[in-house]
Amino acid sequence: MSHRIHTAWIVTAALALILTTSHAGANSSTTVLRPFTGSNIEAELVLSESDDGIRGRLEVTVGVGDLRGLFLNVNDTDVLTGIWVSGDDVSQFQTGQVIDLGRGSNVNGGGTPCPCDIGIEFGTPGIGKDDVQVTEFLISSDLDPLSLSLFSGLFAAARVTSVAEDMDGWREGSAKLVGIVPEPTTALLVSLGLAGLGIAGRRR
């Protein structure tokens, strides 16, 4: 079998497997949140489908800052009736036209994508009691199963306070971040793609 035929066979088999077993791989999406106002800091939002809802991870990736709030939009506001948000750092959540969760956790100002459909507050004001650099949470529903399509293509925003360029810097800045949640990727697709590249590379 020639190299080209062999590679084409691998790609065809991988696509067929993805189409028939797409639910076997966990869907996830990664969004980079960048400032629309305030200090130079960035965060990464990862949303993943699970049996109990949408699992989220929000992490400061550029600079240092205290994550105070996350604001999300949904494609179907009917689901908001049964929505719940939980997590070790979650101090409150609200649904429906949310832009200010109080205690400094807001995304007011020019360039904001909010009011948003879901607002999640993390921790407490300041870094005296907590300093949330990374946090995980679960968005679940009492009524309907949730999928990433609920958030795809829509704006997400975050509020970060006590910002500095590094841990040794003076923590006095703040920022409001924004990004667009992309279409989800499937873990199975990624792993098969890497496997195919590896096999093709060895064939060469």
N, C-alpha and C positions, 0 to 999 in steps of 0.2 A: 504494500500500500504506500503510495507516494505521500510526502510530507503534507502537501496541500489537501489531499483527500482525507488524510488522517485528522488534520486540524479541523476541517469542515465537519467531519463526523463527531468530533468532540463538542463543537459548538452546537450542532443540531441536537445531540443527546442531552446536553446541558439545558437547552431551551425547553425541550420536551419535559424534562424532569421538573423544571421550575413551574411550568404550566400545570402539571399534574399534582405537584406537592407544594404549592406556594404557601399554604398555611402551615407547613412544617417549620419554616424559618420565621423567626420573630422579626416583624416589621419595625423599623426605627427611622427616625429622621433627626438630623443634626442642624441646628441653626446657630450662626454666629451673630451675636448681638453687639452692635457698635453704637457709640454715643450719637444722639441727635442734639444733645446739649450737655455741657459740663466737662469733667476731667477726661483725660485719655485713659480709658480702661475698656476691656472687652470681656464678654462672658460667652460661654457655650451652653446651649440648651439642647439636651438629648431627650426625645420622647420615644417610648417604645411600647408596643402593644403587649399586654399580658392577659392571662385568664381573668384577673380581677380588675382590669381597667387599663388606664394609661399610666405607665411609670415614667417619671421625669427626673432628670438630673440637671441641675443648674450649677455652673462652676465659673469662677473668675479665672480667665486664662491669660489676660494681659494686665499687668499692674496688680494692685492689692486693694481690696475693698470689701465692705460688709454688705452682703446681699440682703435687701430689705423687702423687695416685692417683685412679683412676676405677674404680668397681665397678658391674657390670651383671648383670642377671638375664636368663635366656632362657626361652622357653616350651617348649623341647625340649632337655633335658639330654643327649640322645644325640649332639648335634652337638659337644659339648665335646671328644670324643675327637680330632677332627681340627682343632681351632681353633688358629690362630696369630695373634699380634698383632705388628705391626711399625710403626716410625716413628722419626724422628730422636731424639726425646726418650724413647722407651720403653726403660727400663732393665731391666724384667722383667715377666712376666705369669704368672698362675696361674689354674687353673680348678678349680671344685668346692669349694663351701663356703668362700669366701674372705672374710675380714674384716680381716686384718692382713698386709700385704706386708713388714713389717719396716722398720726405719730411719725410723720415724715415719709411715709411710704406712698408716694404718688408719682405720676408721670405727667404732671401738668406742663404746659408750655408749648411754644411753637415747635412744630415737627412731630408732636405726639400722635400716635395712631389710635389713641383712646379718646372717649370712653370705650372700654373693652367688655367682653362678655363674662370673663372670669378674672378675679383679682385674688392673689395669694400673698399673704404677708408672712415673712420669715423673721423669727427672733424678736429682738427688742431694739429700741433706738440706742445708738451709740455702741461702743465696743466694750463697755464696762462689764456687762453680763454675758455677752456672747459676741462672736466675731465670725459671721457665717461666710466662709470663702467657697464652700461647696455644700450643696444640700440635695437631698432626694425626697421625692414626694409621690403620692399616688392619687390620681383623679379617677374616681369610681362613680357608678350610677346605681341608684336603687331601682331604676326602671328599665333601662336599655343597655345592651353591651356597647362599649365604646371602641371606635377605631381611629387610627391616625388621620383618616380622611376628614374627620371632624375639624382638624386644625390646618390641613394642607392649603398652602397658597395664601394664608392670612398672616397679618402682622402679630408679632409678639413683642412685648416691651418689658423692661426691668428697671428697677430703681436700685442704685448702689450708693452707699454713703461711706464716710471714713476712707476716702480713696487716697492712695499714694502710689508712686512708681514702683516702690519695693517696700519690704517689711521694715526697713530702717528709716523710711521717709516719714514726714509729719503727716498724720492721717486727718486731714481737714477738708479735702475736696469731696465732691459728689458728682454723680452722673446719672443720666437717664438714657437707656439703651433701646435700640429697636432692631428688628430683623424680620424676615419672612420665613415662616415654616415651610420647608420644601416638601415635595412628594416623598413618601417613605421609600426606603430601599429595603430589600430583603436580605437577611443574613445568608440565606441559602444561595442567592444570586452572587454575592460577593465571594463566598467560599468556592463555588464552582468556577467562577471566573479565574480566581487565583490558581485553582488546581489545573484548569485548562492551560493557562500560561506556563505553569511549571512543566506540564507534560510536553507542550510544544517546544519549550526551551531545551528539554532533555533530548528530544528528537533531533534538534539541530546539531 
